[in-house]
Amino acid sequence: MIMATILASVIAADAKPITEGEKKHCATAYHQYCGEYGLESAALRNGMSRIGRSLSSACVDALIEAGEVSRAEVERRKKSG
């Protein structure tokens, strides 16, 4: 997937509460790749950014819905490879 770069813009974002969609659709990626980072932390956002290509479409959609990344940014980064 093309999600590694999708989450780069999330890094600078303010900490936001984890949504139900993020819990449901991103938990596997969190535990597999970023479990050592605290929830709602900049470190978690950095970690998710690094493994973004491994994120499921459902997780990316949940991140968009949560305001962690915009759909326009996702599409821009898909095009840039």
C-alpha positions in Angstrom: 0.0 0.0 0.0 1.0 3.6 -0.4 0.3 4.6 3.2 3.8 5.2 4.5 3.8 8.7 3.2 0.2 9.3 3.9 0.7 9.7 7.6 3.7 12.0 7.4 1.4 15.0 7.8 -0.1 13.4 10.9 3.3 13.7 12.8 2.9 17.4 13.5 -0.8 17.1 14.4 -2.0 17.7 18.0 -2.8 14.6 20.0 -6.4 13.6 19.4 -8.4 10.9 21.2 -8.3 7.6 19.4 -11.7 7.0 17.7 -13.6 3.8 17.6 -12.8 3.4 13.9 -9.1 3.7 14.6 -9.4 1.1 17.4 -11.3 -1.3 15.2 -9.3 -0.9 11.9 -5.8 0.1 13.1 -5.2 -2.1 16.1 -3.4 -4.8 14.3 -0.9 -2.4 12.8 -0.5 -0.7 16.1 0.3 -3.9 17.9 2.5 -5.3 15.2 4.6 -2.2 14.4 4.0 0.5 17.0 3.0 -1.1 20.2 6.0 0.4 22.1 4.6 3.9 21.6 2.0 5.5 23.8 -1.4 6.0 22.4 -2.2 9.6 21.2 1.6 10.3 21.0 3.8 11.9 18.4 5.9 8.7 18.5 2.9 6.7 17.5 2.2 9.1 14.6 5.8 8.8 13.5 5.7 5.0 13.7 2.4 4.8 11.8 3.9 7.1 9.2 6.9 4.9 8.8 4.8 1.8 8.2 2.0 3.5 6.3 2.3 1.3 3.2 1.4 -1.7 5.4 -1.8 -0.1 6.7 -5.1 -1.5 5.5 -7.4 0.7 3.5 -9.9 0.5 6.3 -7.3 1.8 8.7 -6.4 4.7 6.4 -10.1 5.5 6.0 -10.4 5.5 9.8 -7.5 7.9 10.1 -9.1 10.2 7.5 -12.4 10.1 9.4 -10.5 10.9 12.7 -8.9 13.9 11.0 -5.4 12.5 11.3 -4.9 12.9 7.6 -7.0 14.4 4.8 -8.3 12.5 1.8 -6.6 15.0 -0.5 -3.2 14.3 1.2 -3.8 10.5 0.8 -4.6 10.9 -2.9 -1.6 13.3 -3.4 0.8 10.8 -1.8 -0.6 7.9 -3.8 0.2 9.7 -7.0 3.7 10.6 -5.9 4.5 6.9 -5.1 
